[in-house]
Structure formats: structure tokens, C-alpha cells
Amino acid sequence: MNTWICIDEIFSDIWNYKIGLGGSFYWDEIEAEVLEEFKKHKILLPDNYVKTVVHLILEYIEQIGGILE
């Protein structure tokens, strides 16, 4: 499976099913959850790469006025 698709699917699952609409969270918690899922799926990327991608996704959601408002 393509790594980017996997990142998208893992992030989406956490965002939609663990946090839920309007749920509160800390950014570092989402980073940790995504890293944990990567390790479960044996996807080998440096932790700081995964954290950077998750942070960029969260920044994008914030910029477009997503449910972080």
C-alpha cells in the first residue's frame, strides 16, 4: 500500500472515529496515535516524519476552517 494513502486512512480513522465531530484533543495525542498505528502496520518511517505530516494536516484543517474552530 502507498505510504501516503496509509497516512490518510490512519489519520482519517483517528479523526472520524476516535475524536468525533467537535471532540477535543491535543495535537501531540494525534501524532502518537498515528505513530502507534504505523508501527502496528509495520510501516517504517522516522517518527519525526510522521509527526511533521500529521502536524501539516492539522494546520491545513485549521486554515480551512475545519471542525477545529
Residue frames as a rotation matrix with the C-alpha (Angstrom) as fourth column:
MET 1
0.580 0.815 0.000 0.00
0.815 -0.580 0.000 0.00
0.000 0.000 -1.000 0.00
ASN 2
0.018 -0.503 0.864 1.16
0.423 -0.779 -0.462 3.52
0.906 0.374 0.199 -0.80
THR 3
-0.610 -0.360 -0.706 2.51
0.782 -0.127 -0.611 5.26
0.130 -0.924 0.359 2.32
TRP 4
-0.958 0.254 0.134 0.55
-0.259 -0.966 -0.024 8.48
0.123 -0.058 0.991 1.64
ILE 5
-0.116 0.953 -0.279 -2.71
-0.362 0.221 0.905 6.58
0.925 0.206 0.320 1.27
CYS 6
-0.046 0.026 -0.999 -1.95
0.728 0.685 -0.016 4.76
0.684 -0.728 -0.050 4.50
ILE 7
-0.922 -0.290 -0.258 -1.25
0.388 -0.691 -0.610 8.06
-0.001 -0.662 0.749 6.31
ASP 8
-0.686 0.714 0.141 -4.54
-0.568 -0.646 0.511 9.43
0.456 0.270 0.848 5.00
GLU 9
0.087 0.758 -0.647 -6.52
-0.031 0.651 0.759 6.36
0.996 -0.046 0.080 6.06
ILE 10
-0.297 -0.262 -0.918 -4.95
0.854 0.358 -0.378 6.17
0.428 -0.896 0.117 9.52
PHE 11
-0.996 -0.075 -0.051 -5.41
0.089 -0.908 -0.409 9.89
-0.015 -0.412 0.911 10.16
SER 12
-0.480 0.877 0.000 -9.00
-0.564 -0.308 0.766 9.78
0.672 0.368 0.643 8.88
ASP 13
0.049 0.481 -0.876 -9.89
0.393 0.797 0.459 6.82
0.918 -0.367 -0.150 11.10
ILE 14
-0.586 -0.325 -0.743 -8.49
0.807 -0.153 -0.570 8.54
0.072 -0.933 0.352 14.19
TRP 15
-0.982 0.182 0.048 -10.12
-0.181 -0.983 0.019 11.84
0.050 0.010 0.999 13.28
ASN 16
-0.363 0.914 -0.181 -13.54
-0.577 -0.069 0.814 10.39
0.731 0.400 0.553 12.45
TYR 17
0.308 0.559 -0.770 -13.87
0.087 0.789 0.608 7.53
0.947 -0.254 0.194 14.92
LYS 18
-0.187 -0.428 -0.884 -11.72
0.910 0.264 -0.321 8.30
0.371 -0.864 0.340 17.95
ILE 19
-0.966 -0.174 -0.191 -12.13
0.232 -0.907 -0.351 12.08
-0.112 -0.383 0.917 18.15
GLY 20
-0.157 0.975 0.160 -15.51
0.977 0.177 -0.121 12.51
-0.146 0.138 -0.980 16.52
LEU 21
0.003 0.271 0.962 -17.27
0.571 -0.791 0.221 15.66
0.821 0.549 -0.157 15.45
GLY 22
0.492 0.178 0.852 -16.40
-0.336 -0.865 0.374 18.52
0.804 -0.470 -0.365 17.78
GLY 23
0.823 -0.222 -0.522 -14.28
0.534 0.614 0.581 16.29
0.191 -0.758 0.624 20.03
SER 24
0.780 -0.604 0.164 -11.41
-0.626 -0.754 0.200 17.84
0.002 -0.259 -0.966 21.92
PHE 25
0.795 -0.607 0.006 -7.83
0.604 0.789 -0.113 16.63
0.064 0.094 0.994 21.57
TYR 26
0.485 -0.764 -0.425 -4.22
-0.330 -0.610 0.721 17.64
-0.810 -0.209 -0.548 21.81
TRP 27
0.641 -0.245 -0.727 -2.11
-0.754 -0.025 -0.657 17.67
0.143 0.969 -0.201 18.66
ASP 28
-0.427 -0.904 0.033 0.59
-0.891 0.414 -0.184 15.52
0.153 -0.108 -0.982 20.22
GLU 29
-0.194 0.452 0.871 -2.03
-0.422 0.763 -0.490 12.87
-0.885 -0.463 0.043 21.09
ILE 30
0.849 0.501 -0.168 -2.99
-0.335 0.266 -0.904 12.52
-0.408 0.824 0.394 17.43
GLU 31
0.231 -0.854 -0.466 0.69
-0.896 0.000 -0.444 12.30
0.379 0.520 -0.765 16.46
ALA 32
-0.582 -0.464 0.668 1.18
-0.742 0.638 -0.203 9.50
-0.332 -0.614 -0.716 19.00
GLU 33
0.252 0.774 0.581 -1.91
-0.288 0.633 -0.718 7.63
-0.924 0.014 0.383 17.78
VAL 34
0.840 0.017 -0.542 -0.80
-0.542 0.042 -0.839 7.82
0.009 0.999 0.044 14.14
LEU 35
-0.177 -0.980 -0.093 2.69
-0.937 0.197 -0.289 6.63
0.301 0.036 -0.953 15.09
GLU 36
-0.394 0.099 0.914 1.20
-0.570 0.754 -0.327 3.72
-0.722 -0.649 -0.240 17.01
GLU 37
0.676 0.714 0.182 -0.92
-0.244 0.449 -0.859 2.70
-0.695 0.537 0.478 14.02
PHE 38
0.518 -0.580 -0.629 2.11
-0.801 -0.070 -0.594 2.92
0.300 0.812 -0.501 11.73
LYS 39
-0.527 -0.769 0.363 4.00
-0.849 0.496 -0.181 0.56
-0.041 -0.403 -0.914 13.99
LYS 40
-0.002 0.621 0.784 1.05
-0.366 0.729 -0.579 -1.84
-0.931 -0.288 0.226 14.07
HIS 41
0.915 0.401 -0.040 1.03
-0.147 0.239 -0.960 -1.90
-0.376 0.884 0.278 10.26
LYS 42
0.290 -0.910 0.296 4.84
0.627 0.415 0.660 -2.26
-0.723 -0.006 0.691 10.15
ILE 43
0.773 -0.075 0.630 5.26
0.464 -0.609 -0.643 0.99
0.432 0.789 -0.437 8.23
LEU 44
0.218 -0.815 -0.537 8.79
0.903 -0.040 0.428 2.15
-0.370 -0.579 0.727 8.83
LEU 45
0.338 -0.173 0.925 9.22
0.395 -0.866 -0.306 5.90
0.854 0.469 -0.224 8.75
PRO 46
-0.756 -0.620 -0.213 11.15
0.478 -0.299 -0.826 8.06
0.448 -0.726 0.522 11.19
ASP 47
-0.124 0.741 -0.659 8.89
0.964 -0.067 -0.257 9.34
-0.234 -0.668 -0.707 13.97
ASN 48
-0.426 -0.082 -0.901 9.70
0.175 -0.984 0.006 12.97
-0.887 -0.155 0.434 13.18
TYR 49
-0.991 0.121 -0.065 8.50
-0.083 -0.150 0.985 12.50
0.109 0.981 0.158 9.55
VAL 50
-0.390 0.897 -0.209 5.16
0.765 0.442 0.468 11.13
0.512 0.023 -0.859 10.69
LYS 51
-0.085 0.321 -0.943 4.78
0.824 -0.510 -0.247 13.88
-0.560 -0.798 -0.221 13.31
THR 52
-0.796 -0.270 -0.542 5.56
-0.039 -0.870 0.492 16.52
-0.604 0.412 0.682 10.67
VAL 53
-0.856 0.515 0.039 2.94
0.141 0.160 0.977 15.16
0.497 0.842 -0.210 8.26
VAL 54
-0.121 0.839 -0.531 0.29
0.963 0.229 0.143 14.95
0.242 -0.494 -0.835 11.00
HIS 55
-0.300 -0.060 -0.952 1.11
0.541 -0.833 -0.117 18.49
-0.786 -0.551 0.282 12.08
LEU 56
-0.969 -0.084 -0.232 0.76
-0.141 -0.582 0.801 19.72
-0.202 0.809 0.552 8.49
ILE 57
-0.557 0.829 -0.047 -2.63
0.534 0.401 0.745 18.01
0.636 0.390 -0.666 8.15
LEU 58
0.017 0.560 -0.829 -3.83
0.980 -0.172 -0.096 19.61
-0.196 -0.811 -0.552 11.38
GLU 59
-0.613 -0.292 -0.734 -2.57
0.195 -0.956 0.218 23.04
-0.766 -0.010 0.643 10.27
TYR 60
-0.957 0.284 0.054 -4.43
0.019 -0.124 0.992 22.62
0.289 0.951 0.114 6.98
ILE 61
-0.224 0.921 -0.318 -7.65
0.857 0.341 0.386 21.67
0.464 -0.186 -0.866 8.75
GLU 62
-0.092 0.112 -0.989 -7.27
0.770 -0.622 -0.142 24.72
-0.632 -0.775 -0.029 10.96
GLN 63
-0.840 -0.346 -0.418 -6.60
0.031 -0.800 0.599 27.03
-0.542 0.490 0.683 7.99
ILE 64
-0.842 0.537 0.051 -9.64
0.091 0.048 0.995 25.90
0.531 0.842 -0.090 6.01
GLY 65
-0.480 0.681 0.553 -11.95
-0.854 -0.507 -0.116 26.41
0.201 -0.528 0.825 8.94
GLY 66
-0.392 0.276 -0.878 -12.48
-0.005 0.953 0.302 22.74
0.920 0.123 -0.372 9.66
ILE 67
0.578 0.769 -0.273 -14.04
0.232 0.166 0.958 21.48
0.782 -0.618 -0.083 12.84
LEU 68
-0.290 -0.740 -0.607 -11.10
0.887 0.031 -0.461 22.76
0.360 -0.672 0.647 14.87
GLU 69
-0.579 0.104 0.808 -12.84
-0.063 -0.995 0.083 26.12
0.813 -0.003 0.583 15.11
